[in-house]
Amino acid sequence: VQLQAFGGGLVQAGGFLRLSCAASGSMFRVNVMGWYRQAPGKQRELVATIASTGTTNYADSVKGRFTISRDNAKNTVYLQMTSLKPEDTAVYYCRTTTATHDYWGQGTQVTVSS
């Protein structure tokens, strides 16, 4: 199984982007899907997660601006990002955990200019 993330790019502050991450191959009992990010010189941090029940969790820094969603039939997770700030600049990684595995995508760069 591979996770492929799409949708990163360069955007001005206040703009928006939508990230998507699709899994190739079949996964059994997908539990939590989520997005993490890593800015230069910083540790990777959680952005948002969504459980199989639909329960979501967000980092305080993105609450009210980002929305995570998922399409279980397609094993795809999305991240709608609005009101982007320069401090949102990072490589964004998707992650999917199943009953037996933990998968990470390759990352997509998001750059927000001031």
N, C-alpha and C positions, 0 to 999 in steps of 0.2 A: 504494500500500500504506500502510495506517495501522496503528499499534500502539495497542491500547487496554488500559490497565492497570486492574486492579480489586483490591479487597481491603484497601486502606488503612483506617485508622481510629484511634480512641483506645483504648488498652489500658493496664492497670496493669503496673508492673514485674513481671517474672516470667511475664507472660502470653505469648500466642502470636497470630500472624496468618499468613494464607496469602495471598500476592500471586499474581495470575495476569496474564498479558499475552498477548493473542491478536492475531494479524495478520489484517487483512481484505484480501482480494485474494491473488493468487498470488505466490509468491516462488520464484526459481530458485536452486538450490544454496545453501540456507541453511547457513551455517557456524557461527559462534559466536552464541549467545544469552546475554544476561546482564542483570544488575541493577546499577545504580549508585545512589548517593544523594547528596543535597546538603543539608547542614544550614545553618541561617541563618548567614551570615557566613563560610561555609567553601566550599572548592572541591568540585566534584563528585568523588566517589571511587568506585572499583570496590568492589562488594560480592561478587559471585560471577559466574562465567561457566561455560558448559557448551558444549563443542564438539560437532560432529556425531558424533564418535566416542564421546561420553559422558564424555570427560575433563572434570573439574571443577577450578575454581580459586576459592579463597576469600580474602578479606581476613583477615588474622590476627585482627582484632577480632571476627569472626563465626564463626570456625572452631569446630565442635562445637555451634553453636547454630542455624545456618541451613543449609538444604539446598536446593540448586537442582536442578530436574529439567525435562524437556521432553517434549512430545508432538509428534513430527515430523509425524505425520499431520494434526495440527490447527494446526501452526505456533504452538504455545503454549508459553510458558515459565512455570515456577512458582517461587516462593520461599517455602519453609516457614520461618517464623521462630519460634523458641522462646526461652524464658528472656530475654525482651526487657528491655533496659535503657534508662534515660532517654537515654543517649547514642546510642541507635539512632534517636532522633527525627530525621526528615528527610523530604524529598520523595524518593520512590523512582522511578527511571526504568528502563524496560526498553529494551533495545537488541538489535537483530538485524542481523547482517552477512551479506551474501550474496557471491557472486563479484563482483558489480558495484555493490552498494548498501550503504548504512549507514543503518539506520532507528532512530529514537528514538520512544518513546512520550511521552505528555503528562505523566506523573508522577502519583503518588498519595501523599497525605500519610499518614505514619505518626507518631503521637504516643504516646510512652510516658511515663506519669505515674509519679512516685516515690511 
